């Protein structure tokens, strides 16, 4: 079986029983759009699903997926990118735990040796770790299993915060839906960020999450459990251009300032001021990506007041400047 044309990049995705479904189906959606969005019509990807046998594989969602090739077939191909998804089990005492079946680990180790680039999706990092591919490297995984990864593999520098981490030709991705971010990053690395941005637009995604950014953005933060906190979050989102002081938020919620701080800590794990700053940075990022507004205007409309305040907030939240962020992620339509 051929690996494709000279400019066609072969992506092999590892399949096994209980694999997370979105880990398997998300990346091909990204790669499939490259053929339409890339300026070079020959710069395409071919995706193959590989498993131990040709028989259907049952995913964690109960959906059965049919492999394209066996692992033995895949080992004979010219693999550009090996994508390794993961699987978990729920334990009443220990909570969610990532799985790393020895037979799958052995296959991953073999295929990785035949691939130009290897990337894990979500808890697939545990398979790479068990295969010895992450030794001495910095890596990420889904936040819920990061502690397990660190405990079982102390030789790995586990960072649970980033969306993805690149260490040479080894990439590790974070939470399940972040497979799309990781795939877009791979496309950007291969074909440039303008192509990746065009693909992101077709997926109705922002190409906005650099590898150092937190797995959590404000709109996707922990869901609130009370109507009062949800009302506060919506009020903040609607009123980012206003003062949004602790006193104003407390008055809006009809509680004391001390009680407001306790509510934010218990419900959202942060302080009111920190949450407001994060929400403002999130809004400013959207403006930097989608408009040509000046920094002064963005600082004003997002509630920072001055450009200096905007710059300091960006450095705290994203370890970059608004100008550098716009230069990287703003592409004219």
PAMARTI-458179 format. One line per 4 residues: number of its first residue (from 1); for each residue x, y, z of C-alpha. Coordinates in steps of 0.5 Angstrom, whole numbers, plus 2048, in hexadecimal, padded with zeros to 3 digits. Example, Ala and Ser with C-alpha at 12.3 -4.5 7.8 and 13.67 -1.06 7.14 Angstrom:
! residues 2
1 = 819/7F7/810 | 81B/7FE/80E
END
This chain:
! residues 333
1 = 800/800/800 | 803/807/7FE | 804/80D/803 | 801/812/7FE
5 = 804/817/7F9 | 80A/81B/7FB | 806/821/7FE | 801/81D/801
9 = 802/81C/809 | 800/815/80B | 7FD/815/812 | 7FC/80F/816
13 = 7F7/80F/81C | 7F8/809/821 | 7F1/805/822 | 7F0/800/828
17 = 7EA/7FE/82C | 7E7/804/831 | 7EB/809/82D | 7E7/810/82E
21 = 7E3/812/828 | 7E4/819/827 | 7EC/818/828 | 7EB/814/821
25 = 7E6/817/81D | 7E8/81F/81F | 7EF/81F/81B | 7ED/81C/815
29 = 7E8/822/814 | 7ED/827/815 | 7F2/823/810 | 7EC/822/80B
33 = 7EB/82A/80A | 7F2/82B/808 | 7F1/829/801 | 7EC/82E/800
37 = 7EF/834/804 | 7F7/833/802 | 7FA/837/7FD | 7FE/831/7FA
41 = 7F9/82C/7F8 | 7FE/827/7F8 | 7FF/828/800 | 7FA/823/803
45 = 7F9/81E/808 | 7F7/817/808 | 7F4/814/80E | 7F4/80C/810
49 = 7F2/809/816 | 7F6/803/818 | 7F4/7FE/81D | 7F7/7F7/81F
53 = 7F2/7F3/81A | 7ED/7F5/815 | 7E7/7F4/819 | 7E3/7FA/81C
57 = 7E5/7FE/822 | 7E0/800/827 | 7E2/807/82A | 7E0/80A/831
61 = 7DA/80D/82E | 7D7/806/82C | 7D8/808/825 | 7DC/802/820
65 = 7E1/805/81C | 7E4/801/816 | 7EC/801/815 | 7EF/802/80F
69 = 7F5/7FE/810 | 7F8/7FA/815 | 7FE/7FC/819 | 803/7F7/815
73 = 800/7FB/80F | 801/802/812 | 809/800/814 | 80A/7FF/80D
77 = 808/806/80A | 80B/80C/80A | 808/80F/810 | 809/817/811
81 = 805/818/817 | 802/813/81C | 7FD/815/820 | 7FB/811/827
85 = 7F5/812/82A | 7F3/80F/831 | 7EE/80C/836 | 7EC/80C/83D
89 = 7E8/808/842 | 7E4/80B/848 | 7E6/809/84F | 7E1/80A/855
93 = 7E7/80B/859 | 7EC/80E/855 | 7E8/812/850 | 7EA/812/849
97 = 7F0/80E/847 | 7F4/80E/840 | 7F5/807/83D | 7FB/804/83A
101 = 7FA/7FD/837 | 801/7FA/836 | 800/7F7/830 | 7FD/7FE/82D
105 = 804/801/830 | 808/7FC/82C | 805/7FE/826 | 805/805/827
109 = 80D/805/829 | 80E/801/822 | 80A/806/81E | 80D/80C/821
113 = 814/809/81F | 811/80A/817 | 80E/810/818 | 811/817/816
117 = 80C/81A/81C | 808/818/822 | 803/81B/825 | 7FE/819/82B
121 = 7F7/81B/82C | 7F4/81C/833 | 7F6/816/837 | 7FA/813/831
125 = 800/816/835 | 800/810/83A | 801/80B/834 | 807/810/832
129 = 809/810/839 | 809/808/83A | 80C/807/833 | 812/80C/836
133 = 811/811/831 | 810/817/836 | 816/815/83A | 81A/81C/83C
137 = 815/820/838 | 80F/825/83A | 808/822/839 | 801/824/83A
141 = 7FB/820/83A | 7F4/820/83C | 7F4/824/843 | 7F0/81F/846
145 = 7F5/819/845 | 7FC/81E/846 | 7FD/81C/84D | 7FD/815/84B
149 = 802/816/845 | 806/81A/84A | 806/814/84F | 807/80E/84B
153 = 80C/812/846 | 811/816/84B | 816/817/845 | 811/81B/841
157 = 810/822/843 | 808/823/843 | 805/829/842 | 7FD/829/842
161 = 7FC/830/840 | 7FD/831/838 | 7F9/82F/832 | 7FF/82B/82F
165 = 806/82A/830 | 80C/829/82B | 812/826/82C | 816/825/826
169 = 812/820/822 | 80E/81E/828 | 807/822/829 | 802/821/82F
173 = 7FB/823/82F | 7F7/825/835 | 7EF/824/836 | 7EB/820/831
177 = 7E8/826/82C | 7EF/829/82C | 7F1/823/827 | 7EE/829/822
181 = 7F3/82E/825 | 7F9/829/824 | 7F7/827/81D | 7F7/82E/81B
185 = 7FE/82F/81E | 800/829/81A | 7FD/82C/814 | 800/833/816
189 = 807/830/817 | 807/82C/810 | 803/832/80C | 803/838/80F
193 = 7FE/83C/814 | 7FA/83F/80E | 7F8/838/80C | 7F7/836/813
197 = 7F3/83C/814 | 7EE/83B/80E | 7ED/834/810 | 7EB/836/817
201 = 7E6/83B/814 | 7E3/835/811 | 7E2/832/817 | 7E0/838/81B
205 = 7E6/838/81F | 7EB/83D/821 | 7F2/83C/81F | 7F3/83F/826
209 = 7F6/83A/82B | 7FE/83A/82B | 801/835/82E | 803/838/835
213 = 7FB/83A/836 | 7F7/837/83B | 7F2/832/83A | 7ED/836/83C
217 = 7EA/83C/839 | 7E5/841/83D | 7DF/83F/839 | 7E1/837/83A
221 = 7E2/838/841 | 7DF/834/846 | 7D8/834/846 | 7D4/837/84C
225 = 7D0/833/850 | 7CC/839/853 | 7C7/83E/84F | 7CA/844/853
229 = 7D1/842/850 | 7CF/841/849 | 7CB/848/849 | 7D2/84B/84C
233 = 7D6/848/846 | 7D1/84A/841 | 7D1/851/844 | 7D9/851/843
237 = 7D8/84F/83C | 7D3/855/83B | 7D7/85A/83E | 7DE/859/83D
241 = 7DF/861/83B | 7DC/863/842 | 7E0/863/848 | 7DE/85C/84B
245 = 7E1/85D/852 | 7E0/859/858 | 7DB/85E/85B | 7D7/85E/854
249 = 7D7/857/853 | 7D5/856/85B | 7CF/85B/85A | 7CD/857/853
253 = 7CD/851/857 | 7CA/854/85D | 7CF/851/862 | 7D5/854/866
257 = 7DC/855/863 | 7DE/84F/867 | 7D9/84A/865 | 7DA/84C/85E
261 = 7E1/84A/85F | 7DF/843/862 | 7DA/842/85D | 7DF/843/857
265 = 7E5/83F/85B | 7E0/839/85C | 7DC/839/855 | 7E1/83B/850
269 = 7E8/83A/854 | 7EA/841/853 | 7E9/848/856 | 7E4/84D/853
273 = 7EA/852/850 | 7EE/84C/84D | 7E8/849/84A | 7E6/850/847
277 = 7ED/851/844 | 7ED/84A/841 | 7E6/84C/83E | 7E9/853/83B
281 = 7EF/84F/838 | 7EA/84A/835 | 7E6/850/832 | 7ED/854/830
285 = 7F0/84E/82C | 7E9/84D/828 | 7EA/854/826 | 7F1/853/824
289 = 7EF/84D/820 | 7E9/850/81D | 7EA/858/81C | 7EF/85D/81A
293 = 7ED/861/820 | 7F3/865/824 | 7F6/863/82A | 7F3/869/82D
297 = 7EC/867/82B | 7ED/860/82D | 7EF/862/834 | 7E9/867/835
301 = 7E4/862/832 | 7E6/85C/836 | 7E7/860/83D | 7EE/861/83E
305 = 7EE/868/83D | 7F5/869/83B | 7FA/865/836 | 7FF/864/83B
309 = 7FA/861/83F | 7F8/85C/839 | 7FF/85B/838 | 800/859/83F
313 = 7FA/854/83F | 7FC/851/839 | 803/84F/83C | 800/84C/842
317 = 7FB/848/83F | 7FE/846/838 | 806/848/839 | 806/84C/833
321 = 804/853/831 | 7FD/855/82D | 801/857/827 | 805/851/826
325 = 7FF/84D/827 | 7FB/851/822 | 801/850/81D | 801/848/81E
329 = 7F9/847/81E | 7F6/84D/81A | 7F6/84B/812 | 7F2/850/80E
333 = 7EC/84C/80B
END
